[in-house]
Amino acid sequence: MPSEGVEIVRRGYEAYEARGIEGILEFLDPEIEWRNPTDSPIAGVFQGHEGVREWQRQADEAWDEIKFTPEEIVDAPDGRVLAICTGRIRGRSSGAVVEVPFAHVIEMRGGKLTAFRMYPDVSEARAAVGFSA
């Protein structure tokens, strides 16, 4: 049986798929830290609901389509939630479609996501949360 955290994260991905960024705000702590890797086209740390909206605005400028499909959502040994996903991105100007594996590491408190970090390397994310190689 999935933990409450895993279930909340699963519902968050479903809400993003159905209603976009506004659909997930109810799952996010008002002070969430949303972190993209430094080598991402949308690099940096985005704070709070307005920061998450800004992340989406930048994503919409960069890509015509962005979709996250979670393949596995599990409780990590260190207490966080690990989501291993496939990303589908369509370039705004090129129209090229790319599918890439990546992971999200999620911290929660009181039933809300407080930190959300993207890892382009799934094995790095697994190691970061305490899974052995």
Chimera marker file (.cmm) of the C-alpha trace (Angstrom):
<marker_set name="trace">
<marker id="1" x="0.000" y="0.000" z="0.000" r="1" g="1" b="0" radius="0.5"/>
<marker id="2" x="1.491" y="3.372" z="-0.992" r="1" g="1" b="0" radius="0.5"/>
<marker id="3" x="2.295" y="5.865" z="1.729" r="1" g="1" b="0" radius="0.5"/>
<marker id="4" x="0.341" y="9.095" z="2.063" r="1" g="1" b="0" radius="0.5"/>
<marker id="5" x="3.273" y="10.995" z="0.547" r="1" g="1" b="0" radius="0.5"/>
<marker id="6" x="3.435" y="8.726" z="-2.504" r="1" g="1" b="0" radius="0.5"/>
<marker id="7" x="-0.311" y="9.048" z="-2.984" r="1" g="1" b="0" radius="0.5"/>
<marker id="8" x="-0.222" y="12.863" z="-2.723" r="1" g="1" b="0" radius="0.5"/>
<marker id="9" x="2.618" y="13.037" z="-5.259" r="1" g="1" b="0" radius="0.5"/>
<marker id="10" x="0.733" y="10.704" z="-7.634" r="1" g="1" b="0" radius="0.5"/>
<marker id="11" x="-2.360" y="12.909" z="-7.395" r="1" g="1" b="0" radius="0.5"/>
<marker id="12" x="-0.173" y="15.970" z="-8.019" r="1" g="1" b="0" radius="0.5"/>
<marker id="13" x="1.097" y="14.545" z="-11.315" r="1" g="1" b="0" radius="0.5"/>
<marker id="14" x="-2.481" y="13.730" z="-12.321" r="1" g="1" b="0" radius="0.5"/>
<marker id="15" x="-3.567" y="17.286" z="-11.461" r="1" g="1" b="0" radius="0.5"/>
<marker id="16" x="-0.714" y="18.771" z="-13.523" r="1" g="1" b="0" radius="0.5"/>
<marker id="17" x="-1.686" y="16.599" z="-16.479" r="1" g="1" b="0" radius="0.5"/>
<marker id="18" x="-5.348" y="17.595" z="-16.198" r="1" g="1" b="0" radius="0.5"/>
<marker id="19" x="-5.143" y="21.274" z="-15.214" r="1" g="1" b="0" radius="0.5"/>
<marker id="20" x="-1.561" y="22.442" z="-15.612" r="1" g="1" b="0" radius="0.5"/>
<marker id="21" x="0.346" y="24.421" z="-13.026" r="1" g="1" b="0" radius="0.5"/>
<marker id="22" x="-2.788" y="25.857" z="-11.399" r="1" g="1" b="0" radius="0.5"/>
<marker id="23" x="-3.943" y="22.269" z="-10.800" r="1" g="1" b="0" radius="0.5"/>
<marker id="24" x="-0.991" y="21.438" z="-8.587" r="1" g="1" b="0" radius="0.5"/>
<marker id="25" x="-0.901" y="24.525" z="-6.395" r="1" g="1" b="0" radius="0.5"/>
<marker id="26" x="-3.219" y="22.899" z="-3.863" r="1" g="1" b="0" radius="0.5"/>
<marker id="27" x="-0.545" y="20.227" z="-3.310" r="1" g="1" b="0" radius="0.5"/>
<marker id="28" x="2.267" y="22.733" z="-2.794" r="1" g="1" b="0" radius="0.5"/>
<marker id="29" x="3.237" y="24.472" z="0.414" r="1" g="1" b="0" radius="0.5"/>
<marker id="30" x="2.950" y="28.260" z="-0.118" r="1" g="1" b="0" radius="0.5"/>
<marker id="31" x="6.723" y="28.503" z="0.506" r="1" g="1" b="0" radius="0.5"/>
<marker id="32" x="7.761" y="25.589" z="-1.731" r="1" g="1" b="0" radius="0.5"/>
<marker id="33" x="11.299" y="25.519" z="-3.084" r="1" g="1" b="0" radius="0.5"/>
<marker id="34" x="11.138" y="24.362" z="-6.737" r="1" g="1" b="0" radius="0.5"/>
<marker id="35" x="14.646" y="23.615" z="-8.018" r="1" g="1" b="0" radius="0.5"/>
<marker id="36" x="15.834" y="22.925" z="-11.569" r="1" g="1" b="0" radius="0.5"/>
<marker id="37" x="19.418" y="21.833" z="-12.325" r="1" g="1" b="0" radius="0.5"/>
<marker id="38" x="21.976" y="24.398" z="-13.394" r="1" g="1" b="0" radius="0.5"/>
<marker id="39" x="22.263" y="22.886" z="-16.885" r="1" g="1" b="0" radius="0.5"/>
<marker id="40" x="18.509" y="23.137" z="-17.543" r="1" g="1" b="0" radius="0.5"/>
<marker id="41" x="17.164" y="25.737" z="-19.995" r="1" g="1" b="0" radius="0.5"/>
<marker id="42" x="15.073" y="26.845" z="-17.011" r="1" g="1" b="0" radius="0.5"/>
<marker id="43" x="17.769" y="26.670" z="-14.342" r="1" g="1" b="0" radius="0.5"/>
<marker id="44" x="17.434" y="27.963" z="-10.840" r="1" g="1" b="0" radius="0.5"/>
<marker id="45" x="15.383" y="27.973" z="-7.694" r="1" g="1" b="0" radius="0.5"/>
<marker id="46" x="11.776" y="29.163" z="-7.773" r="1" g="1" b="0" radius="0.5"/>
<marker id="47" x="10.180" y="30.109" z="-4.452" r="1" g="1" b="0" radius="0.5"/>
<marker id="48" x="6.527" y="29.816" z="-3.483" r="1" g="1" b="0" radius="0.5"/>
<marker id="49" x="3.451" y="29.569" z="-5.660" r="1" g="1" b="0" radius="0.5"/>
<marker id="50" x="4.457" y="32.640" z="-7.668" r="1" g="1" b="0" radius="0.5"/>
<marker id="51" x="7.860" y="31.101" z="-8.302" r="1" g="1" b="0" radius="0.5"/>
<marker id="52" x="6.233" y="27.910" z="-9.584" r="1" g="1" b="0" radius="0.5"/>
<marker id="53" x="4.022" y="29.972" z="-11.868" r="1" g="1" b="0" radius="0.5"/>
<marker id="54" x="7.171" y="31.742" z="-13.130" r="1" g="1" b="0" radius="0.5"/>
<marker id="55" x="8.799" y="28.348" z="-13.807" r="1" g="1" b="0" radius="0.5"/>
<marker id="56" x="5.742" y="27.393" z="-15.892" r="1" g="1" b="0" radius="0.5"/>
<marker id="57" x="5.813" y="30.721" z="-17.736" r="1" g="1" b="0" radius="0.5"/>
<marker id="58" x="9.451" y="30.111" z="-18.692" r="1" g="1" b="0" radius="0.5"/>
<marker id="59" x="8.676" y="26.511" z="-19.697" r="1" g="1" b="0" radius="0.5"/>
<marker id="60" x="5.840" y="27.743" z="-21.914" r="1" g="1" b="0" radius="0.5"/>
<marker id="61" x="8.227" y="30.201" z="-23.592" r="1" g="1" b="0" radius="0.5"/>
<marker id="62" x="10.842" y="27.497" z="-24.217" r="1" g="1" b="0" radius="0.5"/>
<marker id="63" x="8.634" y="24.591" z="-25.274" r="1" g="1" b="0" radius="0.5"/>
<marker id="64" x="5.419" y="24.093" z="-27.186" r="1" g="1" b="0" radius="0.5"/>
<marker id="65" x="4.610" y="21.014" z="-25.101" r="1" g="1" b="0" radius="0.5"/>
<marker id="66" x="5.951" y="19.648" z="-21.818" r="1" g="1" b="0" radius="0.5"/>
<marker id="67" x="4.625" y="16.463" z="-20.268" r="1" g="1" b="0" radius="0.5"/>
<marker id="68" x="5.784" y="14.487" z="-17.250" r="1" g="1" b="0" radius="0.5"/>
<marker id="69" x="4.839" y="10.810" z="-17.077" r="1" g="1" b="0" radius="0.5"/>
<marker id="70" x="5.729" y="9.204" z="-13.743" r="1" g="1" b="0" radius="0.5"/>
<marker id="71" x="6.943" y="5.633" z="-14.236" r="1" g="1" b="0" radius="0.5"/>
<marker id="72" x="7.560" y="4.951" z="-10.537" r="1" g="1" b="0" radius="0.5"/>
<marker id="73" x="6.785" y="6.894" z="-7.349" r="1" g="1" b="0" radius="0.5"/>
<marker id="74" x="8.286" y="5.451" z="-4.161" r="1" g="1" b="0" radius="0.5"/>
<marker id="75" x="9.175" y="6.303" z="-0.598" r="1" g="1" b="0" radius="0.5"/>
<marker id="76" x="12.911" y="6.876" z="-0.415" r="1" g="1" b="0" radius="0.5"/>
<marker id="77" x="15.093" y="5.531" z="2.421" r="1" g="1" b="0" radius="0.5"/>
<marker id="78" x="15.764" y="9.082" z="3.662" r="1" g="1" b="0" radius="0.5"/>
<marker id="79" x="12.046" y="9.911" z="4.056" r="1" g="1" b="0" radius="0.5"/>
<marker id="80" x="11.577" y="11.851" z="0.838" r="1" g="1" b="0" radius="0.5"/>
<marker id="81" x="9.576" y="10.701" z="-2.194" r="1" g="1" b="0" radius="0.5"/>
<marker id="82" x="11.323" y="9.745" z="-5.422" r="1" g="1" b="0" radius="0.5"/>
<marker id="83" x="9.472" y="9.998" z="-8.724" r="1" g="1" b="0" radius="0.5"/>
<marker id="84" x="11.146" y="8.505" z="-11.781" r="1" g="1" b="0" radius="0.5"/>
<marker id="85" x="9.608" y="10.010" z="-14.894" r="1" g="1" b="0" radius="0.5"/>
<marker id="86" x="9.744" y="10.296" z="-18.628" r="1" g="1" b="0" radius="0.5"/>
<marker id="87" x="9.618" y="13.810" z="-19.965" r="1" g="1" b="0" radius="0.5"/>
<marker id="88" x="8.209" y="14.599" z="-23.386" r="1" g="1" b="0" radius="0.5"/>
<marker id="89" x="9.177" y="18.007" z="-24.705" r="1" g="1" b="0" radius="0.5"/>
<marker id="90" x="8.346" y="19.611" z="-28.044" r="1" g="1" b="0" radius="0.5"/>
<marker id="91" x="10.509" y="22.538" z="-29.107" r="1" g="1" b="0" radius="0.5"/>
<marker id="92" x="8.624" y="25.768" z="-29.695" r="1" g="1" b="0" radius="0.5"/>
<marker id="93" x="10.569" y="26.841" z="-32.780" r="1" g="1" b="0" radius="0.5"/>
<marker id="94" x="11.849" y="23.489" z="-34.070" r="1" g="1" b="0" radius="0.5"/>
<marker id="95" x="8.808" y="21.315" z="-33.363" r="1" g="1" b="0" radius="0.5"/>
<marker id="96" x="11.248" y="18.520" z="-32.495" r="1" g="1" b="0" radius="0.5"/>
<marker id="97" x="10.008" y="16.063" z="-29.879" r="1" g="1" b="0" radius="0.5"/>
<marker id="98" x="12.411" y="14.679" z="-27.288" r="1" g="1" b="0" radius="0.5"/>
<marker id="99" x="11.666" y="12.078" z="-24.619" r="1" g="1" b="0" radius="0.5"/>
<marker id="100" x="14.088" y="11.890" z="-21.710" r="1" g="1" b="0" radius="0.5"/>
<marker id="101" x="14.240" y="10.045" z="-18.388" r="1" g="1" b="0" radius="0.5"/>
<marker id="102" x="14.654" y="12.135" z="-15.240" r="1" g="1" b="0" radius="0.5"/>
<marker id="103" x="13.683" y="12.118" z="-11.584" r="1" g="1" b="0" radius="0.5"/>
<marker id="104" x="12.048" y="14.402" z="-9.057" r="1" g="1" b="0" radius="0.5"/>
<marker id="105" x="13.001" y="14.283" z="-5.381" r="1" g="1" b="0" radius="0.5"/>
<marker id="106" x="10.210" y="15.627" z="-3.211" r="1" g="1" b="0" radius="0.5"/>
<marker id="107" x="10.109" y="16.703" z="0.432" r="1" g="1" b="0" radius="0.5"/>
<marker id="108" x="6.798" y="16.969" z="2.262" r="1" g="1" b="0" radius="0.5"/>
<marker id="109" x="5.439" y="18.335" z="5.506" r="1" g="1" b="0" radius="0.5"/>
<marker id="110" x="1.846" y="18.348" z="6.691" r="1" g="1" b="0" radius="0.5"/>
<marker id="111" x="0.599" y="16.749" z="3.476" r="1" g="1" b="0" radius="0.5"/>
<marker id="112" x="2.105" y="19.478" z="1.236" r="1" g="1" b="0" radius="0.5"/>
<marker id="113" x="5.160" y="19.460" z="-1.006" r="1" g="1" b="0" radius="0.5"/>
<marker id="114" x="7.794" y="21.745" z="0.528" r="1" g="1" b="0" radius="0.5"/>
<marker id="115" x="10.701" y="21.049" z="-1.837" r="1" g="1" b="0" radius="0.5"/>
<marker id="116" x="10.743" y="19.732" z="-5.397" r="1" g="1" b="0" radius="0.5"/>
<marker id="117" x="14.059" y="19.072" z="-7.128" r="1" g="1" b="0" radius="0.5"/>
<marker id="118" x="14.613" y="17.826" z="-10.656" r="1" g="1" b="0" radius="0.5"/>
<marker id="119" x="17.503" y="15.498" z="-11.496" r="1" g="1" b="0" radius="0.5"/>
<marker id="120" x="18.324" y="14.833" z="-15.152" r="1" g="1" b="0" radius="0.5"/>
<marker id="121" x="20.297" y="11.757" z="-14.015" r="1" g="1" b="0" radius="0.5"/>
<marker id="122" x="18.031" y="9.123" z="-12.427" r="1" g="1" b="0" radius="0.5"/>
<marker id="123" x="20.921" y="7.261" z="-10.780" r="1" g="1" b="0" radius="0.5"/>
<marker id="124" x="22.098" y="10.504" z="-9.151" r="1" g="1" b="0" radius="0.5"/>
<marker id="125" x="18.600" y="11.081" z="-7.748" r="1" g="1" b="0" radius="0.5"/>
<marker id="126" x="18.409" y="7.507" z="-6.442" r="1" g="1" b="0" radius="0.5"/>
<marker id="127" x="21.761" y="7.916" z="-4.691" r="1" g="1" b="0" radius="0.5"/>
<marker id="128" x="20.748" y="11.330" z="-3.268" r="1" g="1" b="0" radius="0.5"/>
<marker id="129" x="17.813" y="9.795" z="-1.399" r="1" g="1" b="0" radius="0.5"/>
<marker id="130" x="19.667" y="6.746" z="-0.094" r="1" g="1" b="0" radius="0.5"/>
<marker id="131" x="19.067" y="3.966" z="-2.600" r="1" g="1" b="0" radius="0.5"/>
<marker id="132" x="22.170" y="1.875" z="-3.235" r="1" g="1" b="0" radius="0.5"/>
<marker id="133" x="23.531" y="1.575" z="-6.764" r="1" g="1" b="0" radius="0.5"/>
<link id1="1" id2="2" r="1" g="1" b="0" radius="0.2"/>
<link id1="2" id2="3" r="1" g="1" b="0" radius="0.2"/>
<link id1="3" id2="4" r="1" g="1" b="0" radius="0.2"/>
<link id1="4" id2="5" r="1" g="1" b="0" radius="0.2"/>
<link id1="5" id2="6" r="1" g="1" b="0" radius="0.2"/>
<link id1="6" id2="7" r="1" g="1" b="0" radius="0.2"/>
<link id1="7" id2="8" r="1" g="1" b="0" radius="0.2"/>
<link id1="8" id2="9" r="1" g="1" b="0" radius="0.2"/>
<link id1="9" id2="10" r="1" g="1" b="0" radius="0.2"/>
<link id1="10" id2="11" r="1" g="1" b="0" radius="0.2"/>
<link id1="11" id2="12" r="1" g="1" b="0" radius="0.2"/>
<link id1="12" id2="13" r="1" g="1" b="0" radius="0.2"/>
<link id1="13" id2="14" r="1" g="1" b="0" radius="0.2"/>
<link id1="14" id2="15" r="1" g="1" b="0" radius="0.2"/>
<link id1="15" id2="16" r="1" g="1" b="0" radius="0.2"/>
<link id1="16" id2="17" r="1" g="1" b="0" radius="0.2"/>
<link id1="17" id2="18" r="1" g="1" b="0" radius="0.2"/>
<link id1="18" id2="19" r="1" g="1" b="0" radius="0.2"/>
<link id1="19" id2="20" r="1" g="1" b="0" radius="0.2"/>
<link id1="20" id2="21" r="1" g="1" b="0" radius="0.2"/>
<link id1="21" id2="22" r="1" g="1" b="0" radius="0.2"/>
<link id1="22" id2="23" r="1" g="1" b="0" radius="0.2"/>
<link id1="23" id2="24" r="1" g="1" b="0" radius="0.2"/>
<link id1="24" id2="25" r="1" g="1" b="0" radius="0.2"/>
<link id1="25" id2="26" r="1" g="1" b="0" radius="0.2"/>
<link id1="26" id2="27" r="1" g="1" b="0" radius="0.2"/>
<link id1="27" id2="28" r="1" g="1" b="0" radius="0.2"/>
<link id1="28" id2="29" r="1" g="1" b="0" radius="0.2"/>
<link id1="29" id2="30" r="1" g="1" b="0" radius="0.2"/>
<link id1="30" id2="31" r="1" g="1" b="0" radius="0.2"/>
<link id1="31" id2="32" r="1" g="1" b="0" radius="0.2"/>
<link id1="32" id2="33" r="1" g="1" b="0" radius="0.2"/>
<link id1="33" id2="34" r="1" g="1" b="0" radius="0.2"/>
<link id1="34" id2="35" r="1" g="1" b="0" radius="0.2"/>
<link id1="35" id2="36" r="1" g="1" b="0" radius="0.2"/>
<link id1="36" id2="37" r="1" g="1" b="0" radius="0.2"/>
<link id1="37" id2="38" r="1" g="1" b="0" radius="0.2"/>
<link id1="38" id2="39" r="1" g="1" b="0" radius="0.2"/>
<link id1="39" id2="40" r="1" g="1" b="0" radius="0.2"/>
<link id1="40" id2="41" r="1" g="1" b="0" radius="0.2"/>
<link id1="41" id2="42" r="1" g="1" b="0" radius="0.2"/>
<link id1="42" id2="43" r="1" g="1" b="0" radius="0.2"/>
<link id1="43" id2="44" r="1" g="1" b="0" radius="0.2"/>
<link id1="44" id2="45" r="1" g="1" b="0" radius="0.2"/>
<link id1="45" id2="46" r="1" g="1" b="0" radius="0.2"/>
<link id1="46" id2="47" r="1" g="1" b="0" radius="0.2"/>
<link id1="47" id2="48" r="1" g="1" b="0" radius="0.2"/>
<link id1="48" id2="49" r="1" g="1" b="0" radius="0.2"/>
<link id1="49" id2="50" r="1" g="1" b="0" radius="0.2"/>
<link id1="50" id2="51" r="1" g="1" b="0" radius="0.2"/>
<link id1="51" id2="52" r="1" g="1" b="0" radius="0.2"/>
<link id1="52" id2="53" r="1" g="1" b="0" radius="0.2"/>
<link id1="53" id2="54" r="1" g="1" b="0" radius="0.2"/>
<link id1="54" id2="55" r="1" g="1" b="0" radius="0.2"/>
<link id1="55" id2="56" r="1" g="1" b="0" radius="0.2"/>
<link id1="56" id2="57" r="1" g="1" b="0" radius="0.2"/>
<link id1="57" id2="58" r="1" g="1" b="0" radius="0.2"/>
<link id1="58" id2="59" r="1" g="1" b="0" radius="0.2"/>
<link id1="59" id2="60" r="1" g="1" b="0" radius="0.2"/>
<link id1="60" id2="61" r="1" g="1" b="0" radius="0.2"/>
<link id1="61" id2="62" r="1" g="1" b="0" radius="0.2"/>
<link id1="62" id2="63" r="1" g="1" b="0" radius="0.2"/>
<link id1="63" id2="64" r="1" g="1" b="0" radius="0.2"/>
<link id1="64" id2="65" r="1" g="1" b="0" radius="0.2"/>
<link id1="65" id2="66" r="1" g="1" b="0" radius="0.2"/>
<link id1="66" id2="67" r="1" g="1" b="0" radius="0.2"/>
<link id1="67" id2="68" r="1" g="1" b="0" radius="0.2"/>
<link id1="68" id2="69" r="1" g="1" b="0" radius="0.2"/>
<link id1="69" id2="70" r="1" g="1" b="0" radius="0.2"/>
<link id1="70" id2="71" r="1" g="1" b="0" radius="0.2"/>
<link id1="71" id2="72" r="1" g="1" b="0" radius="0.2"/>
<link id1="72" id2="73" r="1" g="1" b="0" radius="0.2"/>
<link id1="73" id2="74" r="1" g="1" b="0" radius="0.2"/>
<link id1="74" id2="75" r="1" g="1" b="0" radius="0.2"/>
<link id1="75" id2="76" r="1" g="1" b="0" radius="0.2"/>
<link id1="76" id2="77" r="1" g="1" b="0" radius="0.2"/>
<link id1="77" id2="78" r="1" g="1" b="0" radius="0.2"/>
<link id1="78" id2="79" r="1" g="1" b="0" radius="0.2"/>
<link id1="79" id2="80" r="1" g="1" b="0" radius="0.2"/>
<link id1="80" id2="81" r="1" g="1" b="0" radius="0.2"/>
<link id1="81" id2="82" r="1" g="1" b="0" radius="0.2"/>
<link id1="82" id2="83" r="1" g="1" b="0" radius="0.2"/>
<link id1="83" id2="84" r="1" g="1" b="0" radius="0.2"/>
<link id1="84" id2="85" r="1" g="1" b="0" radius="0.2"/>
<link id1="85" id2="86" r="1" g="1" b="0" radius="0.2"/>
<link id1="86" id2="87" r="1" g="1" b="0" radius="0.2"/>
<link id1="87" id2="88" r="1" g="1" b="0" radius="0.2"/>
<link id1="88" id2="89" r="1" g="1" b="0" radius="0.2"/>
<link id1="89" id2="90" r="1" g="1" b="0" radius="0.2"/>
<link id1="90" id2="91" r="1" g="1" b="0" radius="0.2"/>
<link id1="91" id2="92" r="1" g="1" b="0" radius="0.2"/>
<link id1="92" id2="93" r="1" g="1" b="0" radius="0.2"/>
<link id1="93" id2="94" r="1" g="1" b="0" radius="0.2"/>
<link id1="94" id2="95" r="1" g="1" b="0" radius="0.2"/>
<link id1="95" id2="96" r="1" g="1" b="0" radius="0.2"/>
<link id1="96" id2="97" r="1" g="1" b="0" radius="0.2"/>
<link id1="97" id2="98" r="1" g="1" b="0" radius="0.2"/>
<link id1="98" id2="99" r="1" g="1" b="0" radius="0.2"/>
<link id1="99" id2="100" r="1" g="1" b="0" radius="0.2"/>
<link id1="100" id2="101" r="1" g="1" b="0" radius="0.2"/>
<link id1="101" id2="102" r="1" g="1" b="0" radius="0.2"/>
<link id1="102" id2="103" r="1" g="1" b="0" radius="0.2"/>
<link id1="103" id2="104" r="1" g="1" b="0" radius="0.2"/>
<link id1="104" id2="105" r="1" g="1" b="0" radius="0.2"/>
<link id1="105" id2="106" r="1" g="1" b="0" radius="0.2"/>
<link id1="106" id2="107" r="1" g="1" b="0" radius="0.2"/>
<link id1="107" id2="108" r="1" g="1" b="0" radius="0.2"/>
<link id1="108" id2="109" r="1" g="1" b="0" radius="0.2"/>
<link id1="109" id2="110" r="1" g="1" b="0" radius="0.2"/>
<link id1="110" id2="111" r="1" g="1" b="0" radius="0.2"/>
<link id1="111" id2="112" r="1" g="1" b="0" radius="0.2"/>
<link id1="112" id2="113" r="1" g="1" b="0" radius="0.2"/>
<link id1="113" id2="114" r="1" g="1" b="0" radius="0.2"/>
<link id1="114" id2="115" r="1" g="1" b="0" radius="0.2"/>
<link id1="115" id2="116" r="1" g="1" b="0" radius="0.2"/>
<link id1="116" id2="117" r="1" g="1" b="0" radius="0.2"/>
<link id1="117" id2="118" r="1" g="1" b="0" radius="0.2"/>
<link id1="118" id2="119" r="1" g="1" b="0" radius="0.2"/>
<link id1="119" id2="120" r="1" g="1" b="0" radius="0.2"/>
<link id1="120" id2="121" r="1" g="1" b="0" radius="0.2"/>
<link id1="121" id2="122" r="1" g="1" b="0" radius="0.2"/>
<link id1="122" id2="123" r="1" g="1" b="0" radius="0.2"/>
<link id1="123" id2="124" r="1" g="1" b="0" radius="0.2"/>
<link id1="124" id2="125" r="1" g="1" b="0" radius="0.2"/>
<link id1="125" id2="126" r="1" g="1" b="0" radius="0.2"/>
<link id1="126" id2="127" r="1" g="1" b="0" radius="0.2"/>
<link id1="127" id2="128" r="1" g="1" b="0" radius="0.2"/>
<link id1="128" id2="129" r="1" g="1" b="0" radius="0.2"/>
<link id1="129" id2="130" r="1" g="1" b="0" radius="0.2"/>
<link id1="130" id2="131" r="1" g="1" b="0" radius="0.2"/>
<link id1="131" id2="132" r="1" g="1" b="0" radius="0.2"/>
<link id1="132" id2="133" r="1" g="1" b="0" radius="0.2"/>
</marker_set>
